[in-house]
Amino acid sequence: MPQRHSKNNNDLAFFTYDEKRKLGYGTQKERLGKDSIKPFDACCLCLKSLIDPMSCQKGHLFCKECILQCLLSQKKDIQRRLVAHSAQQKQEKEEEEEKLMLQKAKELDAFDQQNHGAVPQYSDRNYSRDKNGFHGANSVKVTSYEEEALRTMKAFWLPSATPEASVKVEAPSTSTLCPEGNEKLKLKTLFPVQFTEDTSEQKKSNALDRTYICPSCKTTLTNTMSLVALSSCGHVFCKKCSDRFMAVDKVCLVCNKACKERHLVNLEKGGTGFAGHDDHLEAKDFKHLGSGSGLGLVRPAMKT
């Protein structure tokens, strides 16, 4: 039986659609596995199992030590930027005052020249270099020679002939940010989270492999479930029990502490900044042919 000609025709000057598919060009899709997704009980900073877990109002979980160290480093960085900004403002003020002094000195020299005859003219560089107000004839002569040499010199790579670009330090924000959601975060808005461990005989938990359950329906918590934490007491429930009981009774099922609807915080689950999560568990990559070289150039796929 003869083979299909379109599948075996390889003497063309260009790649056919079937040849491109066999070489792997085009949009490649792959569903992310378990190893690419962060567990729900892992810290967003150290990516390890939570130790003294704390959550922000957006539902991002952190170890207590990790988030406190992150906020402290942010405060130190903000303080450093504020010092640099204040030093720059002070320098700009001094430069402005110096310019005003030079302008006044120029006006006085012009007045003296107009009323008392010829007086040697001084450049801005002379004034900036000699802050004592004394300008000798030799210094003026040497400076004029240097300026003339710099204007005619073509060696622009020399440090003396290189222009300087001033770096302006903008006024920094004084607010600390959440490292996961980039929203404003304060220490007082964090609340501790309490997971309920499975203490049954079938699933004995150890230090390395812990299993958490919903305290209401006793269902094992996994990444496939939507979790809700109460910011008033910190207990974690599944989404179904939260909508069925806490949203109606306005009380925690574990400690009987009163709660309101604003205390229900949906916990973020799934991936990190390096992998997709929630409903975006499919990685895409676009590969196209290089122009004239036959090599494939890889670029990230457009976000959909």
VEXBA-549743 format. One record per residue (C-alpha): y, x, z. Coordinates in nm, 2 decimals, always signed. Layout:
N
> Y  X  Z;
...
# end
This chain:
304
> +0.00  +0.00  +0.00;
> +0.33  +0.16  -0.10;
> +0.58  +0.24  +0.17;
> +0.93  +0.09  +0.19;
> +1.17  +0.30  -0.02;
> +1.47  +0.23  +0.21;
> +1.29  +0.37  +0.51;
> +1.20  +0.70  +0.34;
> +1.48  +0.77  +0.10;
> +1.62  +1.09  +0.24;
> +1.78  +1.25  -0.06;
> +2.12  +1.07  -0.03;
> +2.44  +1.25  +0.05;
> +2.51  +1.04  +0.35;
> +2.31  +0.89  +0.64;
> +2.18  +0.54  +0.60;
> +2.19  +0.29  +0.88;
> +1.82  +0.33  +0.97;
> +1.86  +0.71  +0.98;
> +2.16  +0.69  +1.21;
> +1.96  +0.46  +1.44;
> +1.67  +0.71  +1.45;
> +1.90  +1.00  +1.53;
> +2.05  +0.81  +1.82;
> +2.40  +0.74  +1.69;
> +2.59  +0.43  +1.77;
> +2.62  +0.25  +2.11;
> +2.34  +0.34  +2.34;
> +2.27  +0.11  +2.63;
> +2.06  +0.18  +2.94;
> +2.02  -0.03  +3.26;
> +2.09  +0.16  +3.57;
> +1.80  +0.22  +3.80;
> +1.77  +0.22  +4.18;
> +1.87  +0.59  +4.20;
> +2.20  +0.52  +4.04;
> +2.31  +0.25  +4.28;
> +2.44  +0.31  +4.63;
> +2.25  +0.12  +4.91;
> +2.45  -0.15  +5.09;
> +2.41  +0.04  +5.42;
> +2.54  +0.37  +5.29;
> +2.89  +0.52  +5.36;
> +3.13  +0.51  +5.06;
> +3.25  +0.86  +5.15;
> +2.94  +1.07  +5.25;
> +2.69  +0.84  +5.07;
> +2.45  +0.87  +5.37;
> +2.32  +0.61  +5.61;
> +2.60  +0.45  +5.82;
> +2.67  +0.60  +6.16;
> +2.90  +0.37  +6.37;
> +2.98  +0.17  +6.06;
> +3.33  +0.04  +6.01;
> +3.47  -0.18  +5.74;
> +3.81  -0.25  +5.59;
> +3.94  -0.60  +5.50;
> +3.81  -0.56  +5.14;
> +3.45  -0.50  +5.26;
> +3.41  -0.13  +5.20;
> +3.18  +0.03  +5.46;
> +3.24  +0.38  +5.60;
> +3.11  +0.59  +5.89;
> +3.36  +0.60  +6.17;
> +3.39  +0.98  +6.16;
> +3.43  +0.98  +5.78;
> +3.71  +0.72  +5.76;
> +3.90  +0.87  +6.06;
> +3.88  +1.21  +5.91;
> +4.00  +1.07  +5.57;
> +4.30  +0.89  +5.73;
> +4.39  +1.20  +5.93;
> +4.39  +1.42  +5.62;
> +4.60  +1.16  +5.43;
> +4.86  +1.16  +5.72;
> +4.87  +1.55  +5.71;
> +4.92  +1.54  +5.34;
> +5.20  +1.28  +5.37;
> +5.37  +1.49  +5.64;
> +5.35  +1.80  +5.41;
> +5.51  +1.61  +5.12;
> +5.78  +1.47  +5.34;
> +5.87  +1.83  +5.46;
> +5.88  +1.95  +5.10;
> +6.09  +1.66  +4.99;
> +6.34  +1.71  +5.28;
> +6.36  +2.09  +5.20;
> +6.43  +2.00  +4.84;
> +6.71  +1.76  +4.93;
> +6.86  +2.03  +5.16;
> +6.85  +2.28  +4.88;
> +7.01  +2.04  +4.63;
> +7.29  +1.97  +4.88;
> +7.35  +2.34  +4.93;
> +7.36  +2.40  +4.55;
> +7.61  +2.11  +4.51;
> +7.83  +2.26  +4.78;
> +7.81  +2.60  +4.61;
> +7.91  +2.45  +4.28;
> +8.21  +2.28  +4.44;
> +8.32  +2.62  +4.59;
> +8.28  +2.79  +4.25;
> +8.49  +2.52  +4.09;
> +8.76  +2.56  +4.35;
> +8.76  +2.94  +4.30;
> +8.79  +2.90  +3.93;
> +9.08  +2.66  +3.97;
> +9.26  +2.91  +4.20;
> +9.20  +3.20  +3.96;
> +9.34  +2.99  +3.67;
> +9.64  +2.90  +3.88;
> +9.70  +3.27  +3.97;
> +9.66  +3.38  +3.61;
> +9.91  +3.12  +3.50;
> +10.17  +3.21  +3.76;
> +10.12  +3.59  +3.82;
> +9.99  +3.72  +3.49;
> +9.65  +3.85  +3.38;
> +9.37  +3.84  +3.64;
> +9.01  +3.94  +3.55;
> +8.80  +3.64  +3.47;
> +8.47  +3.60  +3.67;
> +8.16  +3.43  +3.55;
> +7.94  +3.20  +3.75;
> +7.68  +3.46  +3.79;
> +7.93  +3.70  +3.96;
> +8.02  +3.43  +4.21;
> +7.66  +3.34  +4.28;
> +7.56  +3.70  +4.33;
> +7.86  +3.80  +4.55;
> +7.91  +3.54  +4.82;
> +8.16  +3.75  +5.01;
> +8.43  +3.68  +4.76;
> +8.48  +4.05  +4.65;
> +8.46  +4.12  +4.28;
> +8.51  +4.48  +4.18;
> +8.59  +4.59  +3.83;
> +8.27  +4.79  +3.79;
> +8.05  +4.49  +3.89;
> +8.23  +4.27  +3.65;
> +8.19  +4.52  +3.37;
> +7.82  +4.58  +3.44;
> +7.75  +4.21  +3.46;
> +7.92  +4.14  +3.13;
> +7.71  +4.41  +2.97;
> +7.39  +4.25  +3.12;
> +7.49  +3.91  +2.99;
> +7.56  +4.04  +2.64;
> +7.22  +4.22  +2.64;
> +7.04  +3.90  +2.75;
> +7.20  +3.70  +2.48;
> +7.11  +3.94  +2.21;
> +6.76  +4.04  +2.34;
> +6.47  +3.88  +2.16;
> +6.21  +3.96  +2.43;
> +6.18  +3.61  +2.57;
> +5.86  +3.70  +2.75;
> +6.04  +3.91  +3.01;
> +6.09  +3.75  +3.35;
> +6.46  +3.82  +3.34;
> +6.50  +3.63  +3.01;
> +6.26  +3.34  +3.09;
> +6.42  +3.01  +3.17;
> +6.33  +2.84  +3.49;
> +6.22  +2.48  +3.51;
> +6.30  +2.31  +3.84;
> +6.01  +2.11  +3.99;
> +6.13  +1.79  +4.15;
> +5.94  +1.66  +4.44;
> +5.94  +1.28  +4.46;
> +5.96  +1.10  +4.79;
> +5.60  +1.03  +4.90;
> +5.47  +0.70  +5.02;
> +5.41  +0.69  +5.40;
> +5.12  +0.45  +5.37;
> +4.75  +0.56  +5.39;
> +4.52  +0.42  +5.13;
> +4.16  +0.31  +5.13;
> +3.95  +0.58  +4.95;
> +3.74  +0.32  +4.78;
> +3.98  +0.04  +4.69;
> +4.31  +0.23  +4.68;
> +4.49  -0.04  +4.87;
> +4.70  +0.02  +5.18;
> +4.48  +0.08  +5.49;
> +4.57  +0.11  +5.85;
> +4.35  +0.22  +6.14;
> +4.41  -0.11  +6.32;
> +4.28  -0.32  +6.03;
> +3.93  -0.15  +6.04;
> +3.67  -0.33  +6.24;
> +3.32  -0.22  +6.35;
> +3.01  -0.37  +6.17;
> +2.69  -0.46  +6.35;
> +2.37  -0.49  +6.14;
> +2.06  -0.66  +6.29;
> +1.75  -0.44  +6.27;
> +1.41  -0.58  +6.20;
> +1.20  -0.52  +6.51;
> +0.89  -0.70  +6.40;
> +0.55  -0.52  +6.42;
> +0.50  -0.54  +6.04;
> +0.82  -0.34  +5.98;
> +0.88  -0.09  +6.25;
> +1.21  +0.09  +6.19;
> +1.25  +0.46  +6.24;
> +1.55  +0.69  +6.22;
> +1.51  +0.75  +5.84;
> +1.40  +0.41  +5.71;
> +1.57  +0.12  +5.88;
> +1.54  -0.24  +5.77;
> +1.81  -0.49  +5.84;
> +1.78  -0.87  +5.84;
> +2.01  -1.17  +5.86;
> +2.01  -1.29  +6.22;
> +2.02  -1.65  +6.11;
> +1.74  -1.69  +5.84;
> +1.56  -1.36  +5.92;
> +1.57  -1.26  +5.55;
> +1.56  -0.88  +5.48;
> +1.90  -0.76  +5.35;
> +1.89  -0.59  +5.01;
> +2.14  -0.49  +4.74;
> +2.06  -0.81  +4.55;
> +2.21  -1.03  +4.82;
> +2.57  -1.10  +4.89;
> +2.66  -1.01  +5.25;
> +2.94  -1.14  +5.48;
> +3.07  -0.97  +5.79;
> +3.28  -1.13  +6.06;
> +3.58  -0.92  +6.14;
> +3.61  -1.09  +6.48;
> +3.27  -0.96  +6.62;
> +3.13  -0.75  +6.33;
> +2.79  -0.93  +6.28;
> +2.66  -0.94  +5.93;
> +2.50  -1.24  +5.77;
> +2.38  -1.34  +5.42;
> +2.62  -1.54  +5.20;
> +2.41  -1.86  +5.22;
> +2.41  -1.87  +5.60;
> +2.77  -1.79  +5.61;
> +2.87  -2.07  +5.38;
> +2.63  -2.31  +5.55;
> +2.71  -2.24  +5.92;
> +3.00  -2.01  +6.00;
> +3.24  -2.18  +5.74;
> +3.16  -2.52  +5.90;
> +3.10  -2.45  +6.27;
> +3.37  -2.18  +6.30;
> +3.16  -1.98  +6.54;
> +2.93  -1.68  +6.52;
> +2.56  -1.76  +6.54;
> +2.48  -1.44  +6.74;
> +2.75  -1.41  +7.01;
> +2.90  -1.76  +6.99;
> +3.25  -1.61  +6.94;
> +3.50  -1.83  +6.76;
> +3.59  -1.73  +6.41;
> +3.81  -1.85  +6.13;
> +3.78  -1.85  +5.76;
> +4.00  -1.54  +5.73;
> +3.75  -1.35  +5.95;
> +3.48  -1.38  +5.68;
> +3.48  -1.06  +5.48;
> +3.26  -1.01  +5.18;
> +3.09  -0.67  +5.19;
> +3.10  -0.46  +4.88;
> +2.76  -0.35  +4.76;
> +2.60  -0.14  +4.49;
> +2.74  +0.16  +4.31;
> +2.99  +0.43  +4.38;
> +3.27  +0.57  +4.16;
> +3.01  +0.74  +3.95;
> +2.79  +0.44  +3.86;
> +2.83  +0.07  +3.78;
> +2.76  -0.20  +4.05;
> +2.76  -0.57  +4.11;
> +2.73  -0.74  +3.77;
> +2.79  -0.41  +3.57;
> +2.45  -0.25  +3.60;
> +2.43  -0.14  +3.23;
> +2.56  +0.20  +3.12;
> +2.69  +0.24  +2.77;
> +2.76  +0.55  +2.56;
> +2.89  +0.57  +2.21;
> +2.77  +0.85  +1.98;
> +2.92  +0.91  +1.64;
> +2.88  +1.17  +1.37;
> +3.11  +1.48  +1.35;
> +3.32  +1.51  +1.04;
> +3.15  +1.74  +0.79;
> +2.94  +1.93  +1.05;
> +2.65  +1.69  +1.10;
> +2.69  +1.73  +1.48;
> +2.72  +1.43  +1.71;
> +3.03  +1.39  +1.92;
> +2.99  +1.19  +2.24;
> +3.27  +0.99  +2.39;
> +3.26  +0.72  +2.67;
> +3.22  +0.37  +2.56;
> +3.51  +0.12  +2.59;
> +3.50  -0.09  +2.90;
> +3.41  -0.45  +2.84;
# end
